[in-house]
Amino acid sequence: MNKTEERKGYARKCRDCTTRIWMQLCNDDNWRPFDFPSTGNNVWDLHDCSGR
């Protein structure tokens, strides 16, 4: 994901599984869903929804 200072997005709930996710406008101008990092971790993984 973009660096923290370049972050352009918003928090929301996934419409399929209701998990809180971060919608990020990435450098290629596409919106992608990311899972929030776990405590003590700074890794933002793409949201892989099992509710689909």
N, CA, C and O atoms as CSV, one atom per row, in Angstrom:
chain,resi,resn,atom,element,x,y,z
A,1,MET,N,N,0.843,-1.180,0.000
A,1,MET,CA,C,0.000,0.000,0.000
A,1,MET,C,C,0.885,1.240,0.000
A,1,MET,O,O,2.074,1.171,0.312
A,2,ASN,N,N,0.297,2.354,-0.349
A,2,ASN,CA,C,1.023,3.616,-0.348
A,2,ASN,C,C,1.555,3.915,1.046
A,2,ASN,O,O,1.039,3.410,2.043
A,3,LYS,N,N,2.589,4.739,1.103
A,3,LYS,CA,C,3.120,5.157,2.396
A,3,LYS,C,C,2.042,5.904,3.161
A,3,LYS,O,O,1.122,6.464,2.567
A,4,THR,N,N,2.161,5.911,4.485
A,4,THR,CA,C,1.153,6.529,5.348
A,4,THR,C,C,0.848,7.966,4.936
A,4,THR,O,O,-0.315,8.368,4.906
A,5,GLU,N,N,1.872,8.732,4.623
A,5,GLU,CA,C,1.635,10.136,4.287
A,5,GLU,C,C,0.963,10.304,2.931
A,5,GLU,O,O,0.466,11.387,2.623
A,6,GLU,N,N,0.940,9.255,2.115
A,6,GLU,CA,C,0.302,9.320,0.801
A,6,GLU,C,C,-1.055,8.623,0.791
A,6,GLU,O,O,-1.663,8.478,-0.270
A,7,ARG,N,N,-1.533,8.197,1.935
A,7,ARG,CA,C,-2.749,7.403,2.006
A,7,ARG,C,C,-3.969,8.219,1.608
A,7,ARG,O,O,-4.224,9.287,2.165
A,8,LYS,N,N,-4.718,7.706,0.641
A,8,LYS,CA,C,-5.955,8.335,0.194
A,8,LYS,C,C,-7.027,7.268,0.230
A,8,LYS,O,O,-7.115,6.444,-0.680
A,9,GLY,N,N,-7.828,7.273,1.255
A,9,GLY,CA,C,-8.837,6.244,1.358
A,9,GLY,C,C,-9.762,6.474,2.531
A,9,GLY,O,O,-9.813,7.556,3.114
A,10,TYR,N,N,-10.497,5.412,2.861
A,10,TYR,CA,C,-11.468,5.521,3.940
A,10,TYR,C,C,-11.763,4.129,4.496
A,10,TYR,O,O,-11.602,3.121,3.807
A,11,ALA,N,N,-12.192,4.096,5.740
A,11,ALA,CA,C,-12.571,2.843,6.401
A,11,ALA,C,C,-14.036,2.547,6.109
A,11,ALA,O,O,-14.854,3.460,5.992
A,12,ARG,N,N,-14.355,1.270,5.992
A,12,ARG,CA,C,-15.739,0.839,5.795
A,12,ARG,C,C,-15.854,-0.626,6.170
A,12,ARG,O,O,-14.850,-1.274,6.467
A,13,LYS,N,N,-17.056,-1.147,6.158
A,13,LYS,CA,C,-17.270,-2.573,6.363
A,13,LYS,C,C,-17.387,-3.255,5.011
A,13,LYS,O,O,-17.993,-2.718,4.084
A,14,CYS,N,N,-16.805,-4.438,4.904
A,14,CYS,CA,C,-16.934,-5.224,3.679
A,14,CYS,C,C,-18.402,-5.598,3.523
A,14,CYS,O,O,-19.042,-6.026,4.484
A,15,ARG,N,N,-18.931,-5.440,2.330
A,15,ARG,CA,C,-20.358,-5.733,2.134
A,15,ARG,C,C,-20.659,-7.226,2.099
A,15,ARG,O,O,-21.818,-7.624,2.204
A,16,ASP,N,N,-19.618,-8.064,1.950
A,16,ASP,CA,C,-19.831,-9.514,1.914
A,16,ASP,C,C,-19.649,-10.188,3.274
A,16,ASP,O,O,-20.405,-11.094,3.626
A,17,CYS,N,N,-18.637,-9.741,4.046
A,17,CYS,CA,C,-18.364,-10.425,5.315
A,17,CYS,C,C,-18.444,-9.505,6.526
A,17,CYS,O,O,-18.246,-9.981,7.644
A,18,THR,N,N,-18.716,-8.241,6.369
A,18,THR,CA,C,-18.872,-7.193,7.390
A,18,THR,C,C,-17.608,-6.935,8.214
A,18,THR,O,O,-17.695,-6.323,9.279
A,19,THR,N,N,-16.432,-7.384,7.750
A,19,THR,CA,C,-15.167,-7.055,8.403
A,19,THR,C,C,-14.816,-5.610,8.092
A,19,THR,O,O,-15.073,-5.140,6.984
A,20,ARG,N,N,-14.225,-4.886,9.061
A,20,ARG,CA,C,-13.770,-3.518,8.804
A,20,ARG,C,C,-12.552,-3.579,7.897
A,20,ARG,O,O,-11.599,-4.306,8.176
A,21,ILE,N,N,-12.584,-2.818,6.815
A,21,ILE,CA,C,-11.492,-2.772,5.845
A,21,ILE,C,C,-11.145,-1.329,5.539
A,21,ILE,O,O,-11.883,-0.412,5.901
A,22,TRP,N,N,-10.028,-1.133,4.874
A,22,TRP,CA,C,-9.596,0.181,4.416
A,22,TRP,C,C,-9.637,0.179,2.898
A,22,TRP,O,O,-8.947,-0.614,2.257
A,23,MET,N,N,-10.441,1.063,2.319
A,23,MET,CA,C,-10.483,1.223,0.864
A,23,MET,C,C,-9.424,2.251,0.496
A,23,MET,O,O,-9.448,3.386,0.973
A,24,GLN,N,N,-8.488,1.835,-0.366
A,24,GLN,CA,C,-7.335,2.658,-0.702
A,24,GLN,C,C,-7.308,2.975,-2.190
A,24,GLN,O,O,-7.432,2.079,-3.025
A,25,LEU,N,N,-7.147,4.242,-2.517
A,25,LEU,CA,C,-6.910,4.650,-3.897
A,25,LEU,C,C,-5.420,4.467,-4.155
A,25,LEU,O,O,-4.601,5.236,-3.650
A,26,CYS,N,N,-5.068,3.461,-4.931
A,26,CYS,CA,C,-3.670,3.099,-5.165
A,26,CYS,C,C,-3.050,3.948,-6.272
A,26,CYS,O,O,-3.739,4.711,-6.949
A,27,ASN,N,N,-1.750,3.801,-6.440
A,27,ASN,CA,C,-1.002,4.620,-7.402
A,27,ASN,C,C,-1.474,4.447,-8.834
A,27,ASN,O,O,-1.237,5.328,-9.660
A,28,ASP,N,N,-2.140,3.329,-9.160
A,28,ASP,CA,C,-2.647,3.112,-10.521
A,28,ASP,C,C,-4.089,3.598,-10.684
A,28,ASP,O,O,-4.750,3.255,-11.664
A,29,ASP,N,N,-4.575,4.387,-9.735
A,29,ASP,CA,C,-5.923,4.982,-9.729
A,29,ASP,C,C,-7.042,3.953,-9.608
A,29,ASP,O,O,-8.164,4.224,-10.035
A,30,ASN,N,N,-6.768,2.785,-9.039
A,30,ASN,CA,C,-7.790,1.775,-8.747
A,30,ASN,C,C,-7.996,1.686,-7.250
A,30,ASN,O,O,-7.043,1.780,-6.476
A,31,TRP,N,N,-9.254,1.504,-6.840
A,31,TRP,CA,C,-9.584,1.316,-5.428
A,31,TRP,C,C,-9.412,-0.145,-5.066
A,31,TRP,O,O,-9.876,-1.026,-5.790
A,32,ARG,N,N,-8.736,-0.412,-3.933
A,32,ARG,CA,C,-8.527,-1.779,-3.467
A,32,ARG,C,C,-8.817,-1.861,-1.980
A,32,ARG,O,O,-8.554,-0.915,-1.238
A,33,PRO,N,N,-9.367,-3.010,-1.535
A,33,PRO,CA,C,-9.644,-3.197,-0.113
A,33,PRO,C,C,-8.440,-3.816,0.608
A,33,PRO,O,O,-7.838,-4.770,0.116
A,34,PHE,N,N,-8.101,-3.271,1.764
A,34,PHE,CA,C,-7.012,-3.780,2.580
A,34,PHE,C,C,-7.524,-4.103,3.978
A,34,PHE,O,O,-8.406,-3.424,4.505
A,35,ASP,N,N,-6.954,-5.153,4.570
A,35,ASP,CA,C,-7.215,-5.467,5.971
A,35,ASP,C,C,-6.336,-4.574,6.834
A,35,ASP,O,O,-5.192,-4.291,6.479
A,36,PHE,N,N,-6.873,-4.132,7.972
A,36,PHE,CA,C,-6.074,-3.361,8.911
A,36,PHE,C,C,-4.984,-4.256,9.481
A,36,PHE,O,O,-5.224,-5.442,9.706
A,37,PRO,N,N,-3.779,-3.712,9.722
A,37,PRO,CA,C,-2.707,-4.536,10.281
A,37,PRO,C,C,-3.035,-4.970,11.706
A,37,PRO,O,O,-3.741,-4.271,12.434
A,38,SER,N,N,-2.518,-6.124,12.092
A,38,SER,CA,C,-2.700,-6.583,13.466
A,38,SER,C,C,-1.830,-5.730,14.388
A,38,SER,O,O,-0.922,-5.039,13.928
A,39,THR,N,N,-2.107,-5.782,15.663
A,39,THR,CA,C,-1.389,-4.972,16.648
A,39,THR,C,C,0.103,-5.274,16.597
A,39,THR,O,O,0.507,-6.437,16.605
A,40,GLY,N,N,0.908,-4.238,16.544
A,40,GLY,CA,C,2.357,-4.389,16.505
A,40,GLY,C,C,2.899,-4.750,15.138
A,40,GLY,O,O,4.092,-5.015,14.993
A,41,ASN,N,N,2.043,-4.763,14.139
A,41,ASN,CA,C,2.434,-5.123,12.788
A,41,ASN,C,C,2.077,-3.956,11.873
A,41,ASN,O,O,1.083,-3.273,12.118
A,42,ASN,N,N,2.849,-3.715,10.842
A,42,ASN,CA,C,2.555,-2.621,9.928
A,42,ASN,C,C,2.340,-3.136,8.506
A,42,ASN,O,O,2.637,-2.435,7.539
A,43,VAL,N,N,1.825,-4.361,8.377
A,43,VAL,CA,C,1.611,-4.976,7.073
A,43,VAL,C,C,0.149,-4.835,6.677
A,43,VAL,O,O,-0.741,-5.292,7.395
A,44,TRP,N,N,-0.095,-4.208,5.544
A,44,TRP,CA,C,-1.443,-4.021,5.017
A,44,TRP,C,C,-1.647,-5.029,3.889
A,44,TRP,O,O,-1.136,-4.832,2.787
A,45,ASP,N,N,-2.383,-6.100,4.149
A,45,ASP,CA,C,-2.650,-7.123,3.139
A,45,ASP,C,C,-3.956,-6.818,2.421
A,45,ASP,O,O,-4.880,-6.250,3.003
A,46,LEU,N,N,-4.023,-7.202,1.145
A,46,LEU,CA,C,-5.285,-7.080,0.417
A,46,LEU,C,C,-6.337,-7.925,1.111
A,46,LEU,O,O,-6.049,-9.030,1.571
A,47,HIS,N,N,-7.540,-7.413,1.185
A,47,HIS,CA,C,-8.639,-8.124,1.825
A,47,HIS,C,C,-9.059,-9.288,0.936
A,47,HIS,O,O,-9.444,-9.094,-0.217
A,48,ASP,N,N,-8.982,-10.488,1.478
A,48,ASP,CA,C,-9.386,-11.708,0.757
A,48,ASP,C,C,-10.670,-12.181,1.407
A,48,ASP,O,O,-10.645,-12.913,2.397
A,49,CYS,N,N,-11.794,-11.759,0.844
A,49,CYS,CA,C,-13.088,-12.007,1.457
A,49,CYS,C,C,-13.555,-13.442,1.221
A,49,CYS,O,O,-13.699,-13.881,0.080
A,50,SER,N,N,-13.787,-14.156,2.302
A,50,SER,CA,C,-14.305,-15.523,2.204
A,50,SER,C,C,-15.829,-15.520,2.137
A,50,SER,O,O,-16.434,-16.585,2.007
A,51,GLY,N,N,-16.467,-14.347,2.224
A,51,GLY,CA,C,-17.909,-14.249,2.197
A,51,GLY,C,C,-18.510,-14.216,0.805
A,51,GLY,O,O,-19.732,-14.165,0.660
A,52,ARG,N,N,-17.676,-14.245,-0.215
A,52,ARG,CA,C,-18.175,-14.178,-1.602
A,52,ARG,C,C,-18.642,-15.519,-2.077
A,52,ARG,O,O,-19.092,-15.648,-3.216
